[in-house]
């Protein structure tokens, strides 16, 4: 009888793990699940790993009194089974102040250890995004302190990477290139279409990325991964819902977000909805003593009874008009076809209201009257359908492969009307982009790892234009921005990338890519401009390569040396565009345009001291050959033509010799105490067009940030200083000197702001965040921007998950 009682006692004491049990590992500060946490028993008999929701299904831990939890980004944790049971099988882990190991994705479309990668990389996680509370994806990049962002209007954000921007940097979403045939060389605002509330991970890879990603990746690659539906961790059907509301005072932002996950063992779904309403942006009230009137908005145009009139602005720091609205939707379905094949279908849709182009509305003529009464982008629409098949099957050709098919539809329009004129010009562009990507990796042994793939992209472009008389409603044709007969733009490429780990100290990364490009554009209506041709045909190809060596001489040390080349093939915006680049100039097509090439060398170093200190730095030099730049040109033998009723100087995009970009960046983290850390970043860039001996337009001024962050339990607080250097007027690029309304007589002024951000996890389900940005209410305009930055800005948000 005693033996029976003893056996029964033992069985009961172990029963909580002899039955199946789901355990969830969460971040102690955000209560969000942590994926890829290793969970193992004290006797190391069993090892498991949490899924993308931070959950692990425990059925085997029957002979252990404790469980151990490990993750590269979090502090190790050991808990007794009794404590886990009392916590209702929810385990909280604290993030490390300094992370010694990181996994990256975007360098070659596959996860790799940062210690084996020679590139400079900035990563952003969901917890970072939630804490920073960015209004748009452009603001998210800006908050890193290592990406400079230009804005022509409130509804904008054009990232600058190492002296390149717009169509010379690449945006990738869920493995699909967002750049299309009409991405322009000026400032580009498409990154705002990406919803920051649904990003699972975002990374910026600096420097040419053409080997893996092809054309446009001269300055770097911005790779965004939206959330992927997770499977249920047990046989039961599971649901998960999260929501967020946010308010910001500088532009009266009102944002709401909700997403719902439905999870089964083989089929799962994720539905997301976000909506933002932004009012006119208020700039800072503390102006420069030397230029107290710079940036003030004294009046604006109002149309009533068919007439334009100027009205006084009651608050000269409110930038009227700049308000707009934005809607983002996402639907993903994930299906485990077999144990070796995983399928994901995704639909992403984004649209905006009309977006006033503020920089055009503050241009006045010699009589003090505005040049334009209206200038706005029509709704900026983007839809992407994608199907991704991921195959896990070790064979002689690959260990893992991904096949992605995607369709993207873009619609954008430009609408402008001169002051006291009745005709509104509308130009509408529609782009259809079809993409096929195949990517594979093969591990031969512990030393050799091969990545390879192909990419095929086809774009069709339709361009329309008309003029509407607002008084009579009459419509008449107008000149289109791109060839009115339609255009086709196609690329096909293959790449190889090899990683060779010589030993524990050396890793060599080498890669090669060839891309072929075809462009055909047709002109059918010659009533506006009589081109000396009725079709543009362009066929070109480019080879790019890279070689990077990583040396780990001692514990905590990493030295990188990288040689790489990049290219950018002319797209339709480069070759076939007709538009007014600024008043008095008109850009015309150049059918003889060729690719531009970049040759890059960079040296980087990083040093980590246990979990106390980490510093990283990189110095780089890029030489640009056959650079595509805007130059004076001739059209039918004439250097000037009448455009929109004004005699305008003819210009075109041409391959004009050489240019260079030089710079360095540094970032450091110091753990003062276990709960207190200091962060700092600094970026310097300079670039010149050697043929014209002029500055390059997208070489941003010196910028950086310094922050001190305190984290204790469920509370996080950060105080930071963001700063930006000046560019004197004579050192501005010629195209910027032609925009005196954006600069003072001294040029782009330096500035700094003080900012405070906090968050508190009330319980497992609710998090509240708040912040005060630009505490001193400084008035400043970031370099090249067409709108003043936000003044003092109070931000508050509430997040919940259940």
C-alpha positions, -999 to +999 in steps of 0.1 A: +000+000+000+028+024+009+046+016-024+014+023-043+010+057-025+046+066-032+042+058-069+010+078-071+027+108-054+055+108-079+031+106-108+010+135-095+041+156-088+052+152-125+018+153-141+019+190-151+045+182-177+034+147-186+003+163-201+007+186-231+012+222-222+018+254-242+043+279-227+047+314-240+079+334-237+074+372-238+094+404-236+091+417-200+087+453-213+063+448-242+046+415-233+051+405-270+061+370-278+097+363-285+104+339-314+134+315-316+140+312-278+158+280-270+141+261-242+159+232-226+159+210-195+185+211-167+199+177-178+200+189-214+179+160-225+154+181-244+158+212-266+129+231-281+125+265-298+096+290-296+076+298-327+070+332-343+044+340-316+069+331-288+052+298-280+065+264-274+046+231-270+059+212-240+052+175-239+086+159-231+100+178-201+091+150-176+124+146-158+135+181-151+130+204-121+139+235-140+138+250-175+165+272-192+158+299-217+183+314-241+182+340-269+210+361-284+192+393-277+179+385-242+195+377-209+196+340-200+170+328-177+164+297-155+131+290-138+118+261-117+087+243-129+069+256-098+075+292-107+064+286-143+032+270-132+024+299-108+030+323-137+004+304-158+030+292-182+041+328-193+078+334-190+092+370-192+127+377-205+147+410-204+164+423-235+202+428-234+214+464-235+241+453-259+235+424-282+266+405-291+250+383-318+224+393-344+208+375-373+203+395-405+182+387-435+186+411-463+222+408-474+214+378-495+177+371-488+187+345-462+193+347-425+230+349-415+250+358-385+261+394-384+296+382-375+299+367-410+287+398-429+310+426-441+282+451-447+270+479-425+235+470-414+208+487-393+179+465-380+146+475-365+124+451-345+087+453-336+096+464-301+117+492-314+089+503-338+063+503-310+086+523-287+095+549-313+058+554-324+066+565-360+038+580-380+051+565-413+077+540-425+098+571-436+097+583-400+108+548-388+139+550-410+146+585-397+144+574-361+173+550-365+197+581-365+216+566-394+192+573-423+186+609-435+150+615-447+139+644-469+103+655-471+088+677-499+054+676-480+039+662-449+028+631-468+063+622-479+097+608-469+126+603-492+155+583-476+191+592-484+217+565-481+254+573-486+248+602-510+221+584-530+184+586-529+151+580-548+157+556-577+194+550-566+183+532-534+161+501-534+130+494-514+121+457-510+089+445-493+085+408-485+112+399-509+097+419-538+113+450-552+090+480-549+110+502-573+093+504-606+099+520-641+088+555-631+107+558-598+122+592-603+157+606-596+145+635-575+129+630-541+107+599-539+079+594-513+067+558-520+081+544-487+052+559-468+029+533-484+044+507-461+025+504-428+049+505-398+024+489-375+026+456-393+063+454-399+079+422-385+114+433-392+131+461-412+167+464-422+189+488-441+219+474-458+243+503-467+263+504-499+258+488-533+235+458-531+233+451-568+247+416-567+216+403-549+190+429-558+201+443-592+195+478-605+188+508-582+208+495-551+236+520-554+233+536-520+217+507-502+187+485-497+158+490-474+142+456-468+108+455-450+093+422-439+056+424-429+042+399-404+037+364-415+008+344-400+019+319-374+006+283-370-011+272-338+013+256-313-013+229-304-041+210-321-066+237-309-077+266-331-062+298-318-070+335-322-050+366-314-060+403-318-039+434-313-050+471-316-034+505-313-046+541-312-023+571-313-025+609-311+002+635-319-003+672-313+020+687-340-003+676-369-033+665-348-026+629-359-053+604-352-042+568-360-060+535-354-048+500-361-062+465-356-050+431-367-065+397-362-047+363-364-065+330-369-042+301-363-045+264-371-020+236-374-018+238-412-037+270-421-034+304-406-046+340-415-036+375-406-058+405-413-046+441-407-063+475-409-047+509-402-061+544-408-044+578-401-057+613-403-031+641-403-040+678-400-019+707-412+016+705-396+027+730-371+064+739-372+084+752-342+079+787-329+115+793-318+130+807-350+167+815-358+177+850-345+194+857-379+163+846-399+132+852-377+108+851-407+122+821-425+096+794-429+067+814-417+034+809-436+018+844-436-009+836-461-024+809-483-047+806-513-085+801-509-108+797-539-143+810-536-169+818-562-145+809-590-118+833-578-085+828-560-076+851-531-049+853-505-060+851-469-040+857-438-028+827-418-039+831-381-009+810-370+022+816-392+038+784-379+010+762-392+019+751-427-013+753-447-022+732-466-003+700-457-031+677-443-038+643-457-052+609-448-039+573-453-054+538-453-034+506-451-048+470-454-031+437-454-044+401-457-021+371-455-029+334-457-004+307-449-008+270-457+015+241-448+011+221-480+034+193-468+061+191-441+085+204-468+064+231-485+051+262-470+029+286-489+021+323-481-004+345-501-002+382-493-023+412-503-011+446-493-031+477-502-023+513-494-040+546-505-039+582-495-061+612-499-048+641-521-015+652-507-006+689-510+029+695-523+039+721-499+072+731-514+054+742-547+028+762-528+054+785-511+069+797-544+061+834-550+068+856-581+084+890-581+051+906-573+047+886-541+020+864-555+021+826-554+030+808-586+005+781-579-030+781-563-031+743-562-004+717-565-011+683-551-005+646-556-037+626-562-043+595-541-011+575-541-023+539-545-002+508-542-015+472-542+007+440-541-004+404-545+022+379-538+025+341-535+056+327-519+064+290-518+092+280-494+106+245-500+126+227-473+142+197-491+179+189-489+191+177-523+221+181-546+209+214-558+197+232-526+188+228-490+161+254-491+145+274-519+120+302-523+098+309-553+080+343-553+054+355-578+041+390-573+019+416-590+020+453-580-003+480-592+007+517-587-014+548-594-002+583-589-012+617-602+000+653-602-025+681-602-016+718-605-032+751-613-016+785-615-027+813-592-059+830-606-061+806-634-092+784-640-075+754-656-064+725-635-039+701-651-042+665-642-015+639-650-022+603-641+003+574-642-005+537-639+021+511-635+017+473-635+047+454-623+051+416-625+079+398-606+093+363-605+120+355-580+137+322-573+163+321-545+181+290-532+208+282-508+231+252-505+254+243-475+281+220-488+299+218-454+309+239-425+331+260-447+311+266-479+277+281-483+262+290-518+233+313-525+220+317-560+188+328-579+171+345-608+148+375-610+125+386-639+106+418-637+082+433-663+066+468-660+039+483-682+032+521-679+002+541-691+004+579-689-026+602-693-032+640-690-060+665-693-069+700-684-102+708-666-117+743-667-130+747-631-155+773-642-171+755-671-162+719-664-148+716-699-120+690-704-093+690-730-061+669-736-028+680-722+008+668-725+016+636-706+045+632-682+057+600-700+052+588-736+015+587-743+016+555-763+026+534-733+058+519-722+073+485-714+103+480-691+117+445-684+147+431-666+161+396-663+190+386-641+208+358-623+232+359-594+256+337-574+269+345-539+294+323-520+303+324-483+335+307-473+344+303-437+381+296-437+381+290-400+368+307-368+386+339-377+380+345-414+349+346-437+351+355-473+319+366-492+320+368-530+292+375-555+284+381-591+253+392-610+244+399-646+213+419-655+197+426-689+173+455-694+149+464-722+128+495-725+103+504-752+083+537-752+059+549-778+048+584-788+014+587-806+003+623-802+026+649-817+003+679-812+022+691-781+058+682-790+071+671-823+097+646-812+123+635-839+113+599-832+081+580-825+096+553-803+124+549-778+141+515-777+168+508-752+186+475-746+215+473-721+231+449-697+254+452-666+276+430-646+282+437-609+303+419-582+314+421-546+341+406-524+341+411-487+364+397-460+355+394-423+383+390-398+376+382-362+410+385-346+399+381-310+368+378-288+346+408-294+365+421-324+354+422-360+371+438-390+355+441-424+369+449-458+345+452-488+349+458-525+317+460-545+303+474-577+268+485-584+248+498-614+216+515-622+200+510-655+180+539-670+143+536-663+114+553-680+116+584-658+153+588-668+148+583-705+113+594-715+101+621-691+088+655-700+081+678-670+091+711-654+119+703-630+116+738-616+101+770-630+121+780-661+135+746-669+120+716-687+134+681-689+130+663-723+137+626-733+172+613-740+169+580-760+207+575-759+210+573-721+231+544-707+236+528-672+256+544-644+281+524-624+293+526-589+326+512-575+328+510-538+354+503-511+347+503-474+365+493-442+346+487-410+355+477-375+335+468-344+344+460-308+323+445-281+333+442-244+312+415-228+277+430-224+290+465-214+302+483-245+300+481-282+313+505-309+310+501-347+325+523-374+328+522-412+346+544-438+336+542-474+344+557-508+322+553-539+332+563-574+304+569-598+311+565-636+288+576-664+266+592-637+231+601-647+227+638-640+205+666-653+223+689-678+215+715-704+204+698-736+188+707-769+155+697-784+151+697-822+183+719-822+169+745-798+182+751-763+148+766-751+112+758-758+078+771-747+065+749-719+032+757-702+033+792-717+067+800-704+100+799-723+120+772-705+156+760-708+159+725-722+175+699-700+178+661-700+193+633-680+227+624-695+257+603-687+281+629-675+315+617-665+324+610-629+314+617-594+324+604-560+309+600-525+330+597-494+319+593-458+320+575-425+295+565-398+298+554-362+275+541-335+282+532-300+264+517-270+276+518-234+258+500-205+263+523-176+243+501-153+222+470-160+192+492-164+208+523-179+225+527-213+240+554-235+236+553-273+252+575-300+253+577-338+271+600-362+271+600-400+292+622-424+288+623-461+303+644-489+300+640-527+309+659-558+302+659-595+338+660-608+327+672-643+309+703-630+329+706-597+296+708-578+282+691-548+259+661-553+223+668-544+217+638-521+248+640-500+232+649-467+248+671-440+264+656-410+238+642-387+234+619-356+219+614-322+228+607-286+204+590-262+203+577-227+178+549-221+165+536-188+147+503-186+133+488-154+107+461-152+077+472-174+090+508-178+112+522-206+123+558-208+146+575-232+159+611-235+177+619-268+193+647-287+191+647-325+214+670-344+222+681-379+250+701-394+248+730-418+256+733-455+266+768-466+248+781-497+278+780-521+283+743-512+247+733-521+241+713-553+232+736-582+197+722-583+193+732-546+206+767-552+177+771-577+153+767-548+160+798-526+126+794-509+139+763-491+170+779-477+183+810-459+210+832-474+235+811-455+221+778-469+208+749-449+211+758-412+223+735-384+198+724-358+192+701-328+162+689-309+156+675-274+132+646-272+117+623-245+100+589-251+085+566-225+064+534-224+048+513-197+033+478-198+003+480-176-003+443-177-001+414-201-026+430-224-022+468-223+008+491-231+007+529-229+034+550-246+040+587-245+066+612-257+075+648-261+094+656-292+112+689-300+108+700-264+123+734-271+099+740-300+128+747-324+119+759-359+141+740-385+140+726-420+159+694-426+182+697-456+165+697-491+131+694-474+101+714-487+083+717-454+094+726-419+098+699-393+073+694-365+074+718-336+068+707-300+049+674-304+031+655-277+026+619-287+005+593-268-005+558-279-023+528-264-017+492-275-035+461-265-032+424-273-057+397-264 
